């Protein structure tokens, strides 16, 4: 089942978003959570995930992205 299976949005533009979750492919998910002004990014499979702070530039998430790009340059996406 290789498709976007569900999109969950808690909150709204006017009052702020608390959580956004996307379920996709056979068992993958992406989740972004705002917890008291701190933003967490989660990416994983059904039972496993990694979590990174995404609250500001140069936070954990940016470091993880750079590491992945260095290890897998063939997968780098560059918008034209």
Phi, psi and omega in degrees: 000085183262081178205172172281118186268328181198148173230123181242127178234122176251121183109186179207172183299320184292318185256353181101151179264136178261326185201138172229129180228137176234124174257130185210164182058198184290328184197031182257156175212155174229133180220135177237125185233133173258114181239098180057042177087355175259131183256126177250141178244127177237139177220129183191189175250185187311312186245357183226149178201165167242150183236139180219146174287130180232031186284338183204166176299150181068017177278182182308316184301316179299320178297317178297318179299316179298318178299315180296318180295323178293321181281335184226064182299336180292344182257006182292132177259127177236121180283134180281000000 
